[in-house]
Amino acid sequence: MSAHASQLSRRGFLSGSLLFVAGAAVGCSTDPTGGGSSGARTTLNVWFHAYGEAGTQQAATRYAEAFTKAHPDIAVKVTWVPGDYTGKLNATLLTDGAPDVFEIGDFSAAMARRGQIAPLDDLYGTAAPDFNPGDLAYVTVDGKPHGVKMVDDVVMLYYRKSVLAKAGINPPATFDELVAAAKALTTRNGKGLFVGNDGIGDTPLLAVLSNGGDLVTDGRVGYASPQAVEAVTGLKRLHDDQSLQLGFTTDWWDPSALVQDVVPIQWCGLWAMPAIRTALGDDFGVLPWPAFKPGGRPVVRVGGWTSCVNAKSRHVDAAKRFVQWLWVEQTDLQKDFAESYGFHIPPRTSVAAAADKLAQGPAKETLALAAQYGRNNPNLWDSTVSTPFNAAAAKIVSGQGDPARLLAEAAAQAQTSVDRQHSG
């Protein structure tokens, strides 16, 4: 369930909509736009991207059915959107067919400032202190939350215990050790490390953060700092050693490369842990992305999905009620969503504490890593800010151009976008 944009192509379901009125499924279509019902006074169109974890689509429809039983005057149309969810959502938000409620990954402050998503400060009530403070701050723009976090997705390094032990390699605790391990574990039959089919993935931002740098802080783009230049340049070592798996059949969000013995170390998410355990038993461990050098700090990526209300919906109040009911009030459903379809951390502290499946083994270790080293992308980290950075990093690791100049140019381009966001 990671929020990374490149993952969205993994969702291999057919598009479709299922309409619930007073708890009953009364119709479906393959048109991922709004619909109507003959009964309820209000029909909400609720968009989900096509999650890859088995059972998630059925859970979403079950939740909608439960809501309509409790609110018979509001029909809910669940729309399952495969493929480029973000692109389809952005396009549809410009039309009359835009959904009333939708989820977004990598929450965007720009959407709030453009008036695309409604402030939801009236939804939290007495439950607000129970939400992870970082999650609440993440969705807050100009003093008001504009979404409710649905799940926290943690992304870290998985490694095969037996393979590393046979090679006499300790789980890498520094970037130098990671480079050395990836090189030593690369053989004629496979590579040592998988971070994404492009060999880039999240590594540029991980490198910056693990070297004490910042991406965007207080409205200033920071990824052209000396720490950033040094760390991103350091990634070139993995490429020069040819120790990165490239062009696998699935991307980093899917654990197949690890469980099929293609690589012994892979960057992947907590959501994949049940599938990894099924395939490997106890023969795996988890690690943060290591500190770039002494004085740096290990990093795990914390992403996830946020439920938002279309500010231009004709049914804002009903849409808010749905979001409040499901993602604030229904703690049993939040627990179900977090631990029954892959593993995810519930944003509510009390729900996370009750998630029994996350309280043991590597899942428990992952929660500890997230608490100690977890970093969200800034809510200004939209495509206008991240794309120049990733493009510069791709050139740097392939030896094209001066790293300091490339990152400075990218940061200047991104700063223009950030300034525009703040100026409205």
C-alpha positions as CSV (number, residue, x, y, z in Angstrom):
1,M,0.0,0.0,0.0
2,S,2.9,2.3,-0.4
3,A,2.3,5.8,-1.6
4,H,5.0,5.9,-4.1
5,A,3.7,6.9,-7.5
6,S,5.6,4.3,-9.5
7,Q,3.8,1.6,-7.6
8,L,0.4,2.3,-9.0
9,S,1.0,0.3,-12.1
10,R,1.2,-2.9,-10.0
11,R,-2.5,-2.9,-9.2
12,G,-3.8,-5.5,-11.5
13,F,-7.6,-5.3,-11.0
14,L,-10.4,-4.4,-13.4
15,S,-11.8,-0.9,-12.9
16,G,-15.3,-0.8,-11.7
17,S,-17.8,0.7,-9.3
18,L,-20.2,-0.8,-6.8
19,L,-23.1,1.2,-5.4
20,F,-24.5,0.6,-1.9
21,V,-27.8,1.9,-0.7
22,A,-28.9,1.2,2.8
23,G,-26.3,-1.6,3.0
24,A,-27.2,-3.4,-0.2
25,A,-25.2,-3.6,-3.4
26,V,-27.6,-2.5,-6.1
27,G,-25.5,-2.1,-9.2
28,C,-22.1,-1.9,-10.7
29,S,-20.4,-0.4,-13.7
30,T,-17.0,-0.1,-15.4
31,D,-17.2,3.7,-15.5
32,P,-14.9,5.2,-12.8
33,T,-17.0,8.3,-12.4
34,G,-19.9,9.4,-10.4
35,G,-23.3,7.6,-10.3
36,G,-26.7,8.0,-8.8
37,S,-29.2,5.9,-6.9
38,S,-33.0,5.9,-6.9
39,G,-33.2,5.7,-3.1
40,A,-30.9,7.8,-0.9
41,R,-31.0,11.5,-1.0
42,T,-27.2,11.7,-1.5
43,T,-24.9,9.5,-3.4
44,L,-21.1,9.6,-2.7
45,N,-18.5,8.4,-5.2
46,V,-15.6,7.2,-3.2
47,W,-12.3,6.4,-5.0
48,F,-9.7,3.8,-4.0
49,H,-6.6,3.0,-6.0
50,A,-6.4,-0.7,-6.8
51,Y,-4.5,-2.1,-3.9
52,G,-2.5,-5.2,-4.7
53,E,-3.1,-7.0,-1.4
54,A,-5.7,-9.7,-1.7
55,G,-9.0,-8.9,0.1
56,T,-8.6,-5.1,0.1
57,Q,-11.2,-4.4,-2.5
58,Q,-13.7,-6.6,-0.7
59,A,-12.9,-4.8,2.6
60,A,-13.6,-1.4,1.0
61,T,-17.0,-2.5,-0.2
62,R,-17.8,-4.1,3.2
63,Y,-17.0,-0.8,4.9
64,A,-19.2,1.1,2.5
65,E,-22.1,-1.4,3.1
66,A,-21.7,-0.9,6.9
67,F,-21.8,2.9,6.5
68,T,-25.0,2.8,4.5
69,K,-26.6,0.6,7.1
70,A,-25.8,3.3,9.6
71,H,-26.7,6.2,7.2
72,P,-29.5,5.0,5.0
73,D,-29.9,8.5,3.5
74,I,-26.4,8.3,2.0
75,A,-25.5,5.9,-0.8
76,V,-21.9,5.1,-1.3
77,K,-20.4,4.2,-4.7
78,V,-17.0,2.5,-4.3
79,T,-14.9,3.0,-7.4
80,W,-11.8,0.9,-7.8
81,V,-9.2,2.6,-10.0
82,P,-6.3,0.6,-11.5
83,G,-3.2,1.8,-13.3
84,D,-2.1,5.4,-13.0
85,Y,-4.3,6.3,-10.1
86,T,-2.7,9.7,-9.5
87,G,-2.9,10.7,-13.1
88,K,-6.5,9.7,-13.4
89,L,-7.4,11.4,-10.1
90,N,-5.7,14.7,-11.1
91,A,-7.4,14.7,-14.4
92,T,-10.9,13.8,-13.0
93,L,-10.6,16.5,-10.3
94,L,-10.8,19.1,-13.1
95,T,-14.2,17.7,-14.3
96,D,-17.8,17.4,-13.0
97,G,-17.2,13.7,-12.6
98,A,-14.7,14.1,-9.8
99,P,-15.2,11.8,-6.7
100,D,-16.6,13.2,-3.5
101,V,-14.0,11.2,-1.4
102,F,-10.7,10.0,-2.5
103,E,-7.4,8.7,-1.1
104,I,-4.0,10.2,-2.0
105,G,-0.5,8.9,-1.3
106,D,2.2,11.4,-0.4
107,F,-0.2,14.1,0.9
108,S,0.2,17.3,-1.1
109,A,-0.1,20.7,0.6
110,A,-0.5,22.2,-2.9
111,M,-3.9,20.5,-3.3
112,A,-5.1,22.2,-0.1
113,R,-3.8,25.6,-1.2
114,R,-5.4,25.2,-4.6
115,G,-8.8,24.5,-3.0
116,Q,-9.1,21.0,-4.2
117,I,-9.4,19.3,-0.8
118,A,-11.5,20.5,2.1
119,P,-10.2,21.3,5.6
120,L,-11.3,18.5,8.0
121,D,-10.5,20.1,11.4
122,D,-14.1,19.5,12.5
123,L,-13.8,15.7,12.0
124,Y,-11.2,14.8,14.6
125,G,-12.9,16.0,17.8
126,T,-11.7,14.3,21.0
127,A,-9.9,11.6,18.9
128,A,-7.3,14.1,17.8
129,P,-4.8,13.4,20.6
130,D,-5.0,9.7,19.7
131,F,-3.6,10.2,16.2
132,N,0.1,10.0,15.6
133,P,1.3,13.6,16.0
134,G,3.5,13.3,12.9
135,D,0.6,12.1,10.8
136,L,-1.6,14.9,12.0
137,A,1.1,17.5,11.3
138,Y,1.7,15.9,7.9
139,V,-1.9,16.6,6.7
140,T,-2.0,20.0,8.3
141,V,-1.8,23.0,5.9
142,D,-2.0,26.6,7.2
143,G,-3.2,25.4,10.6
144,K,-5.9,23.0,9.5
145,P,-5.8,19.3,8.7
146,H,-7.0,18.6,5.2
147,G,-7.1,14.8,5.4
148,V,-7.3,11.8,7.7
149,K,-4.4,9.3,7.4
150,M,-5.7,5.8,6.7
151,V,-2.5,3.8,7.2
152,D,1.2,4.4,7.7
153,D,3.3,2.3,5.3
154,V,6.9,1.7,6.4
155,V,9.5,0.9,3.8
156,M,12.9,-0.6,4.8
157,L,15.5,-3.1,3.7
158,Y,14.7,-6.8,3.9
159,Y,17.5,-9.3,3.8
160,R,17.9,-13.1,3.7
161,K,19.5,-14.2,6.9
162,S,20.8,-17.5,5.5
163,V,22.4,-16.0,2.4
164,L,24.3,-13.3,4.3
165,A,25.4,-15.8,7.0
166,K,26.7,-18.2,4.3
167,A,28.7,-15.4,2.8
168,G,30.0,-14.3,6.2
169,I,28.4,-10.9,5.9
170,N,26.8,-9.1,8.8
171,P,23.6,-7.1,8.1
172,P,25.0,-3.8,6.9
173,A,24.9,-1.0,9.5
174,T,26.6,1.8,7.4
175,F,26.4,2.8,3.8
176,D,29.9,1.6,3.2
177,E,28.9,-1.8,4.5
178,L,25.8,-1.8,2.3
179,V,27.9,-1.1,-0.8
180,A,30.4,-3.8,0.2
181,A,27.6,-6.4,0.9
182,A,25.9,-5.7,-2.3
183,K,29.1,-6.1,-4.2
184,A,30.1,-9.3,-2.4
185,L,26.7,-10.8,-2.8
186,T,26.6,-10.1,-6.6
187,T,27.4,-13.3,-8.5
188,R,27.2,-14.6,-12.0
189,N,23.6,-15.6,-11.4
190,G,22.3,-12.5,-9.6
191,K,22.8,-9.1,-8.1
192,G,23.2,-8.2,-4.4
193,L,20.6,-5.5,-4.0
194,F,17.2,-4.4,-5.4
195,V,16.0,-0.9,-4.9
196,G,13.8,-0.5,-8.0
197,N,13.9,-1.4,-11.7
198,D,15.5,1.9,-12.5
199,G,18.2,1.4,-9.9
200,I,17.1,4.7,-8.3
201,G,13.8,4.2,-6.4
202,D,13.8,6.0,-3.1
203,T,17.6,6.0,-2.7
204,P,18.3,9.7,-3.5
205,L,16.1,11.0,-0.8
206,L,17.3,8.2,1.6
207,A,20.9,9.2,0.9
208,V,20.2,12.9,1.7
209,L,18.3,12.2,4.9
210,S,20.9,9.6,6.1
211,N,23.6,12.2,5.8
212,G,21.9,14.8,7.9
213,G,20.4,16.7,4.9
214,D,16.9,17.9,4.3
215,L,14.5,17.8,1.4
216,V,12.2,20.8,2.1
217,T,12.2,22.6,5.4
218,D,10.2,25.8,6.2
219,G,9.5,26.4,2.6
220,R,13.1,26.1,1.5
221,V,14.3,23.3,-0.8
222,G,17.4,21.8,0.8
223,Y,18.5,19.0,-1.6
224,A,21.4,21.0,-3.0
225,S,23.2,21.2,0.3
226,P,26.8,19.9,0.7
227,Q,25.4,16.9,2.6
228,A,23.0,16.2,-0.2
229,V,25.6,16.5,-2.9
230,E,28.0,14.2,-1.0
231,A,25.3,11.5,-0.3
232,V,23.7,11.4,-3.8
233,T,27.2,11.3,-5.4
234,G,27.9,8.3,-3.1
235,L,25.1,6.3,-4.7
236,K,27.2,6.1,-7.8
237,R,29.3,3.5,-6.1
238,L,26.4,1.0,-6.2
239,H,26.0,1.6,-10.0
240,D,29.7,1.5,-10.7
241,D,29.9,-1.9,-8.9
242,Q,27.0,-3.2,-11.0
243,S,25.5,-4.7,-7.9
244,L,22.0,-3.4,-8.4
245,Q,19.2,-5.6,-9.8
246,L,17.6,-3.8,-12.8
247,G,14.6,-4.5,-14.9
248,F,12.9,-7.3,-12.8
249,T,9.5,-8.5,-13.7
250,T,7.9,-6.5,-10.8
251,D,9.2,-3.4,-9.0
252,W,10.5,-2.8,-5.5
253,W,7.0,-2.7,-3.9
254,D,6.6,-6.5,-4.6
255,P,8.8,-8.9,-2.7
256,S,9.2,-11.4,-5.5
257,A,12.8,-10.6,-6.2
258,L,13.6,-11.4,-2.5
259,V,11.5,-14.5,-2.1
260,Q,12.5,-16.0,-5.5
261,D,16.2,-15.9,-4.6
262,V,16.9,-13.2,-7.2
263,V,18.5,-10.9,-4.6
264,P,19.4,-11.3,-1.0
265,I,18.6,-7.7,0.0
266,Q,15.6,-5.7,-1.2
267,W,14.0,-2.3,-0.4
268,C,10.3,-3.1,0.2
269,G,7.4,-2.3,2.5
270,L,5.9,-3.6,5.7
271,W,2.8,-4.5,3.6
272,A,4.7,-7.3,2.0
273,M,5.8,-9.0,5.3
274,P,3.0,-11.6,5.4
275,A,3.8,-12.8,1.9
276,I,7.6,-12.8,2.7
277,R,6.9,-14.9,5.9
278,T,4.8,-17.4,4.0
279,A,7.6,-17.9,1.4
280,L,10.6,-17.7,3.7
281,G,9.5,-18.6,7.2
282,D,11.9,-17.0,9.6
283,D,14.7,-16.6,7.0
284,F,14.5,-12.8,6.8
285,G,15.3,-9.7,8.7
286,V,14.6,-6.0,8.4
287,L,17.0,-3.0,8.5
288,P,16.8,0.7,8.1
289,W,18.6,2.4,5.2
290,P,22.0,2.9,6.9
291,A,23.6,6.2,7.9
292,F,25.7,7.5,5.1
293,K,28.7,8.1,7.4
294,P,29.4,8.7,11.1
295,G,27.2,11.6,12.2
296,G,24.5,10.6,9.9
297,R,21.3,8.8,10.8
298,P,19.6,5.6,9.5
299,V,16.3,6.1,7.7
300,V,13.1,4.2,7.1
301,R,10.5,5.7,4.8
302,V,7.0,6.3,6.2
303,G,4.4,6.8,3.6
304,G,0.8,5.6,3.4
305,W,-2.6,6.8,2.2
306,T,-4.8,9.7,3.3
307,S,-8.5,10.1,2.9
308,C,-9.6,13.5,1.5
309,V,-12.8,15.3,0.7
310,N,-13.3,17.0,-2.6
311,A,-13.7,20.7,-1.7
312,K,-15.9,21.2,-4.8
313,S,-18.1,18.3,-4.1
314,R,-21.9,18.9,-4.1
315,H,-22.0,16.7,-1.0
316,V,-19.2,18.0,1.2
317,D,-21.0,17.4,4.5
318,A,-22.0,13.8,3.6
319,A,-18.5,13.2,2.3
320,K,-17.0,14.4,5.6
321,R,-19.4,12.2,7.5
322,F,-18.2,9.1,5.6
323,V,-14.5,10.0,6.2
324,Q,-15.2,10.7,9.9
325,W,-17.2,7.5,10.4
326,L,-14.6,5.2,8.7
327,W,-11.2,6.7,9.5
328,V,-11.9,8.4,12.9
329,E,-14.7,6.5,14.6
330,Q,-14.6,2.9,13.4
331,T,-11.4,1.7,15.2
332,D,-12.3,-2.0,14.6
333,L,-12.4,-1.4,10.8
334,Q,-9.2,0.6,11.0
335,K,-7.5,-2.3,12.7
336,D,-8.9,-4.7,10.1
337,F,-7.6,-2.5,7.3
338,A,-4.1,-2.3,8.9
339,E,-3.4,-5.9,9.6
340,S,-5.6,-8.1,7.5
341,Y,-4.5,-7.2,3.9
342,G,-0.7,-7.0,4.2
343,F,0.7,-5.2,7.3
344,H,0.4,-1.4,7.9
345,I,0.6,0.8,11.0
346,P,-2.7,2.3,12.1
347,P,-2.3,6.1,12.5
348,R,-4.3,6.0,15.8
349,T,-2.1,5.2,18.7
350,S,-4.7,3.1,20.5
351,V,-5.5,1.1,17.4
352,A,-1.8,0.4,16.7
353,A,-1.4,-0.8,20.3
354,A,-4.3,-3.3,19.7
355,A,-2.9,-4.6,16.4
356,D,-1.8,-8.0,17.7
357,K,-0.2,-9.1,14.4
358,L,2.2,-6.2,14.6
359,A,3.3,-7.0,18.1
360,Q,5.8,-9.8,17.4
361,G,8.8,-10.7,15.3
362,P,10.0,-8.6,12.4
363,A,6.7,-6.6,12.4
364,K,7.4,-5.5,15.9
365,E,11.0,-4.6,14.9
366,T,9.7,-2.6,12.0
367,L,7.4,-0.6,14.3
368,A,10.4,0.2,16.5
369,L,12.5,1.2,13.4
370,A,9.6,3.5,12.3
371,A,9.4,5.1,15.8
372,Q,13.2,5.7,15.9
373,Y,14.1,6.4,12.3
374,G,10.9,7.0,10.4
375,R,10.7,10.0,8.0
376,N,7.7,11.3,6.1
377,N,8.3,13.1,2.8
378,P,7.4,16.8,3.4
379,N,3.8,17.7,2.3
380,L,5.4,20.0,-0.2
381,W,7.0,17.0,-1.9
382,D,4.8,16.9,-5.0
383,S,6.0,16.0,-8.6
384,T,7.1,19.6,-9.3
385,V,9.6,19.3,-6.4
386,S,10.6,15.6,-6.5
387,T,10.9,15.2,-10.3
388,P,13.8,17.6,-10.8
389,F,15.6,16.0,-7.8
390,N,15.1,12.5,-9.1
391,A,16.2,13.5,-12.6
392,A,19.3,15.1,-11.3
393,A,20.1,12.0,-9.2
394,A,19.7,9.7,-12.2
395,K,22.3,11.8,-14.1
396,I,24.7,11.8,-11.1
397,V,24.7,8.1,-10.6
398,S,25.4,7.5,-14.3
399,G,28.2,10.0,-14.3
400,Q,26.6,12.7,-16.4
401,G,27.5,16.2,-15.3
402,D,28.7,17.9,-12.1
403,P,26.6,16.7,-9.1
404,A,26.7,20.1,-7.3
405,R,25.5,21.9,-10.4
406,L,22.8,19.4,-11.3
407,L,21.3,19.5,-7.8
408,A,21.5,23.3,-7.6
409,E,19.7,23.6,-10.8
410,A,17.1,21.1,-9.7
411,A,16.6,22.9,-6.4
412,A,16.2,26.2,-8.0
413,Q,13.5,24.8,-10.3
414,A,11.7,23.2,-7.3
415,Q,12.0,26.4,-5.2
416,T,10.0,28.2,-7.8
417,S,7.2,25.7,-7.4
418,V,7.3,25.9,-3.6
419,D,7.2,29.7,-3.7
420,R,4.3,29.5,-6.0
421,Q,2.5,27.2,-3.6
422,H,3.0,29.5,-0.7
423,S,1.9,32.6,-2.6
424,G,-1.3,30.9,-3.7
